[in-house]
């Protein structure tokens, strides 16, 4: 049972930074998804892949994984880049 710990990215549809400071522990899939022959929906018998646990910090998520014997890898957060631009730059 392996998991990944990452910081939740900002949603493309939001302008604010709500819930971007929390860290998430998600279990990786242990079996492949397969298509249902009748409806064509994809699914698997792996219920751990549906679990997503939020934590206030990376250390709290790592402590939880260590306490329960979960092999977890931390995914680095990409650096935030800001494009500072004035409205007048659109007309240059």
Backbone as ProteinMPNN parsed JSONL, in Angstrom:
{"seq_chain_A": "XXXXXXXXXXXXXXXXXXXXXXXXXXXXXXXXXXXXXXXXXXXXXXXXXXXXXXXXXXXXXXXXXXXXXXXXXXXXXXXXXXXXXXXXXXXX", "coords_chain_A": {"N_chain_A": [[0.854, -1.174, 0.0], [0.946, 1.914, -1.117], [1.35, 5.47, -1.003], [0.87, 8.923, -1.951], [1.973, 12.138, -1.061], [0.991, 15.392, -1.348], [0.769, 18.915, -2.055], [-2.227, 20.612, -2.335], [-3.156, 21.836, -5.505], [-4.01, 25.063, -6.948], [-7.241, 25.52, -8.149], [-8.187, 25.825, -11.56], [-10.429, 27.288, -12.057], [-10.791, 29.037, -10.0], [-10.174, 32.156, -8.386], [-9.123, 32.842, -5.989], [-7.161, 31.667, -3.138], [-8.102, 29.504, -1.696], [-7.981, 26.582, 0.287], [-5.476, 25.841, -0.689], [-3.293, 25.656, 0.905], [-3.34, 23.326, 2.305], [-2.282, 19.92, 2.779], [-2.383, 16.787, 1.076], [-2.988, 13.321, 1.413], [-3.007, 10.679, -0.668], [-3.911, 7.447, -1.735], [-2.228, 5.272, -3.975], [-3.254, 3.556, -6.969], [-3.783, 0.074, -6.779], [-4.55, -1.865, -8.49], [-5.343, -2.319, -11.952], [-7.612, -0.251, -13.824], [-10.694, -1.229, -15.32], [-12.924, -1.631, -18.094], [-16.446, -1.72, -17.854], [-18.363, -4.302, -19.229], [-21.065, -4.02, -19.937], [-22.065, -1.307, -19.534], [-19.846, 0.251, -20.116], [-18.507, 1.872, -18.382], [-15.629, 2.839, -16.462], [-13.884, 1.109, -13.905], [-12.76, -0.36, -10.793], [-11.786, -2.848, -8.375], [-10.449, -1.722, -6.338], [-10.659, -0.048, -3.475], [-9.152, 1.652, -1.931], [-8.064, 3.636, -3.522], [-9.943, 5.588, -3.602], [-9.745, 7.051, -1.346], [-8.922, 10.072, 0.19], [-7.042, 12.027, 2.177], [-7.006, 15.008, 3.955], [-4.511, 17.227, 5.346], [-3.12, 19.612, 7.669], [-0.413, 20.233, 7.383], [2.7, 19.262, 5.802], [4.34, 17.73, 7.412], [2.524, 16.657, 9.255], [1.079, 14.915, 7.625], [3.116, 13.14, 6.891], [3.761, 12.072, 9.399], [1.36, 10.731, 9.985], [1.385, 8.775, 7.963], [3.696, 7.349, 8.701], [2.936, 6.439, 11.238], [0.914, 4.58, 10.668], [2.205, 2.796, 9.04], [2.424, 3.238, 6.272], [3.801, 3.368, 3.118], [4.929, 6.225, 1.904], [5.41, 8.783, -0.52], [6.677, 12.017, -0.994], [5.48, 14.507, -3.018], [6.974, 17.087, -4.656], [6.168, 20.541, -4.395], [5.477, 22.623, -7.124], [7.258, 25.642, -7.97], [5.723, 28.817, -7.431], [4.921, 31.075, -9.906], [4.595, 34.426, -10.726], [3.082, 36.554, -13.046], [3.629, 39.661, -13.43], [1.86, 42.265, -14.587], [0.794, 45.22, -16.078], [-2.269, 46.868, -16.948], [-1.907, 48.672, -19.008], [0.144, 47.531, -20.461], [-1.028, 45.948, -22.384], [-1.411, 47.485, -24.587], [0.979, 48.166, -25.826]], "CA_chain_A": [[0.0, 0.0, 0.0], [1.748, 3.129, -1.223], [0.569, 6.705, -1.081], [1.635, 10.119, -2.282], [1.625, 13.325, -0.283], [1.201, 16.574, -2.173], [0.031, 20.116, -1.681], [-3.342, 20.774, -3.278], [-2.95, 22.976, -6.396], [-5.132, 25.982, -7.117], [-8.146, 25.147, -9.226], [-8.132, 26.786, -12.656], [-11.658, 28.079, -12.072], [-10.885, 29.906, -8.84], [-9.221, 33.259, -8.378], [-8.536, 32.911, -4.661], [-6.21, 30.628, -2.742], [-8.746, 28.662, -0.693], [-7.585, 25.177, 0.384], [-4.21, 25.562, -1.358], [-2.241, 25.487, 1.901], [-3.421, 22.021, 2.949], [-1.587, 18.802, 2.145], [-3.29, 15.668, 0.86], [-2.426, 11.988, 1.291], [-3.85, 9.847, -1.525], [-3.361, 6.14, -2.024], [-2.085, 4.974, -5.393], [-4.043, 2.403, -7.368], [-3.057, -1.189, -6.698], [-4.943, -2.693, -9.626], [-5.704, -1.526, -13.131], [-9.036, -0.022, -14.075], [-11.195, -1.982, -16.466], [-14.218, -1.153, -18.58], [-17.586, -2.591, -17.628], [-18.808, -4.719, -20.556], [-22.432, -3.615, -20.241], [-22.242, 0.14, -19.619], [-18.657, 0.905, -20.62], [-17.885, 2.696, -17.353], [-14.397, 2.263, -15.935], [-13.902, 0.91, -12.47], [-11.871, -1.396, -10.273], [-12.148, -3.296, -7.044], [-9.558, -1.055, -5.396], [-11.374, 1.027, -2.783], [-8.188, 2.567, -1.313], [-7.807, 4.748, -4.433], [-10.981, 6.594, -3.396], [-9.475, 7.738, -0.076], [-8.11, 11.282, 0.121], [-7.013, 12.574, 3.529], [-6.364, 16.322, 4.045], [-3.716, 17.518, 6.532], [-2.725, 21.024, 7.697], [0.986, 20.424, 7.026], [3.377, 18.103, 5.222], [4.836, 16.927, 8.513], [1.394, 15.914, 9.819], [0.782, 13.822, 6.698], [4.194, 12.165, 6.997], [3.597, 11.4, 10.687], [0.24, 9.802, 9.843], [1.835, 7.645, 7.155], [4.65, 6.573, 9.496], [2.214, 5.805, 12.34], [0.145, 3.448, 10.17], [3.036, 1.935, 8.209], [2.125, 3.478, 4.857], [4.953, 3.859, 2.359], [4.467, 7.45, 1.236], [6.416, 9.637, -1.151], [6.25, 13.417, -1.02], [5.599, 15.139, -4.33], [7.386, 18.48, -4.449], [5.274, 21.578, -4.908], [6.174, 23.46, -8.091], [7.336, 27.047, -7.531], [4.678, 29.695, -7.943], [5.448, 32.191, -10.687], [3.624, 35.476, -10.975], [3.344, 37.394, -14.201], [3.205, 41.008, -13.067], [1.59, 42.987, -15.825], [-0.15, 46.324, -15.949], [-3.267, 46.917, -18.011], [-1.348, 49.459, -20.104], [1.021, 46.698, -21.278], [-1.801, 45.36, -23.478], [-1.467, 48.428, -25.72], [2.332, 48.491, -26.256]], "C_chain_A": [[0.901, 1.239, 0.0], [0.829, 4.33, -1.385], [1.481, 7.837, -1.527], [1.076, 11.276, -1.46], [1.96, 14.533, -1.142], [0.375, 17.735, -1.649], [-1.01, 20.38, -2.761], [-3.103, 21.999, -4.173], [-4.195, 23.861, -6.471], [-5.957, 25.528, -8.311], [-8.101, 26.224, -10.306], [-9.353, 27.701, -12.674], [-11.783, 29.013, -10.875], [-9.827, 30.997, -8.905], [-8.521, 33.368, -7.03], [-7.597, 31.759, -4.383], [-6.789, 29.711, -1.67], [-8.287, 27.217, -0.841], [-6.288, 24.852, -0.354], [-3.077, 25.354, -0.367], [-2.283, 24.114, 2.554], [-2.724, 20.95, 2.105], [-2.525, 17.606, 2.112], [-2.492, 14.376, 0.774], [-3.423, 11.161, 0.491], [-3.145, 8.53, -1.777], [-3.296, 5.923, -3.532], [-2.86, 3.705, -5.711], [-3.201, 1.139, -7.337], [-3.455, -2.15, -7.814], [-5.441, -1.8, -10.751], [-7.219, -1.355, -13.227], [-9.448, -0.819, -15.304], [-12.582, -1.468, -16.834], [-15.293, -2.191, -18.296], [-18.138, -3.014, -18.991], [-20.21, -4.235, -20.922], [-22.556, -2.108, -20.474], [-21.028, 0.864, -20.187], [-17.979, 1.819, -19.619], [-16.607, 2.03, -16.882], [-14.493, 2.156, -14.427], [-12.897, -0.152, -12.082], [-12.363, -1.792, -8.89], [-11.314, -2.637, -5.958], [-10.29, 0.112, -4.74], [-10.426, 2.021, -2.117], [-7.926, 3.781, -2.201], [-8.835, 5.865, -4.27], [-10.72, 7.443, -2.156], [-8.532, 8.911, -0.309], [-8.178, 11.96, 1.486], [-6.312, 13.929, 3.546], [-5.635, 16.499, 5.375], [-3.31, 18.989, 6.506], [-1.279, 21.264, 7.277], [1.561, 19.13, 6.457], [3.857, 17.167, 6.328], [3.727, 16.084, 9.143], [1.031, 14.723, 8.932], [1.847, 12.743, 6.776], [4.117, 11.393, 8.315], [2.468, 10.378, 10.639], [0.665, 8.566, 9.062], [2.805, 6.762, 7.938], [3.936, 5.81, 10.616], [1.479, 4.551, 11.88], [0.913, 2.569, 9.188], [2.759, 2.05, 6.727], [3.382, 4.02, 4.189], [4.492, 5.05, 1.529], [5.647, 8.2, 0.64], [5.835, 11.044, -1.244], [6.518, 13.981, -2.408], [5.872, 16.62, -4.102], [6.382, 19.445, -5.077], [6.027, 22.435, -5.913], [6.208, 24.911, -7.629], [6.247, 27.883, -8.194], [5.326, 30.862, -8.675], [4.321, 33.181, -10.952], [4.037, 36.277, -12.196], [2.769, 38.773, -13.874], [3.072, 41.817, -14.349], [0.558, 44.076, -15.548], [-1.13, 46.292, -17.134], [-2.724, 47.675, -19.229], [-0.413, 48.645, -20.996], [0.289, 46.023, -22.431], [-1.767, 46.237, -24.727], [-0.076, 48.845, -26.19], [2.727, 47.687, -27.444]], "O_chain_A": [[1.534, 1.558, 1.006], [-0.308, 4.214, -1.842], [2.706, 7.722, -1.485], [-0.125, 11.367, -1.207], [3.09, 14.674, -1.61], [-0.585, 17.555, -0.901], [-0.702, 20.371, -3.953], [-2.872, 23.093, -3.658], [-5.291, 23.443, -6.1], [-5.41, 25.193, -9.362], [-7.989, 27.409, -9.994], [-9.302, 28.785, -13.255], [-12.787, 29.714, -10.748], [-8.726, 30.786, -9.414], [-7.431, 33.934, -6.945], [-7.275, 30.973, -5.274], [-6.051, 29.197, -0.828], [-8.212, 26.69, -1.951], [-6.024, 23.679, -0.621], [-1.996, 24.916, -0.761], [-1.359, 23.758, 3.286], [-2.601, 21.073, 0.887], [-3.357, 17.43, 3.002], [-1.44, 14.334, 0.137], [-4.558, 10.964, 0.924], [-1.936, 8.492, -2.005], [-4.19, 6.336, -4.271], [-3.095, 2.875, -4.832], [-2.061, 1.122, -7.801], [-2.767, -3.142, -8.054], [-5.897, -0.679, -10.527], [-7.992, -2.199, -12.773], [-8.646, -1.051, -16.209], [-13.311, -0.941, -15.994], [-15.079, -3.39, -18.476], [-18.363, -2.151, -19.84], [-20.509, -4.058, -22.103], [-23.092, -1.681, -21.496], [-21.161, 1.979, -20.692], [-16.989, 2.474, -19.948], [-16.501, 0.804, -16.894], [-15.1, 2.994, -13.761], [-12.261, -0.767, -12.938], [-13.242, -1.15, -8.317], [-11.459, -2.964, -4.78], [-10.516, 1.143, -5.374], [-10.846, 3.125, -1.77], [-7.599, 4.852, -1.69], [-8.617, 6.976, -4.752], [-11.4, 8.446, -1.938], [-7.477, 8.762, -0.926], [-9.243, 12.414, 1.905], [-5.136, 14.007, 3.19], [-6.078, 15.99, 6.406], [-3.168, 19.562, 5.426], [-0.937, 22.37, 6.859], [0.986, 18.053, 6.611], [3.783, 15.947, 6.187], [3.956, 14.936, 9.522], [0.711, 13.647, 9.436], [1.527, 11.555, 6.733], [4.38, 10.191, 8.344], [2.596, 9.284, 11.187], [0.347, 7.441, 9.448], [2.732, 5.538, 7.84], [4.288, 4.668, 10.911], [1.422, 3.564, 12.613], [0.325, 1.685, 8.567], [2.849, 1.061, 6.0], [3.958, 5.01, 4.641], [3.747, 4.889, 0.562], [6.734, 8.245, 1.216], [4.653, 11.227, -1.536], [7.643, 13.936, -2.905], [5.099, 17.314, -3.441], [5.83, 19.188, -6.147], [7.11, 22.932, -5.602], [5.278, 25.366, -6.962], [5.903, 27.68, -9.359], [6.18, 31.555, -8.121], [3.225, 32.795, -11.357], [5.205, 36.632, -12.354], [1.571, 39.011, -14.027], [4.036, 42.021, -15.087], [-0.433, 43.845, -14.854], [-0.822, 45.741, -18.19], [-3.061, 47.337, -20.364], [-0.19, 49.008, -22.151], [0.934, 45.566, -23.374], [-2.071, 45.758, -25.819], [0.026, 49.833, -26.917], [3.843, 47.832, -27.944]]}, "name": "protein", "num_of_chains": 1, "seq": "XXXXXXXXXXXXXXXXXXXXXXXXXXXXXXXXXXXXXXXXXXXXXXXXXXXXXXXXXXXXXXXXXXXXXXXXXXXXXXXXXXXXXXXXXXXX"}
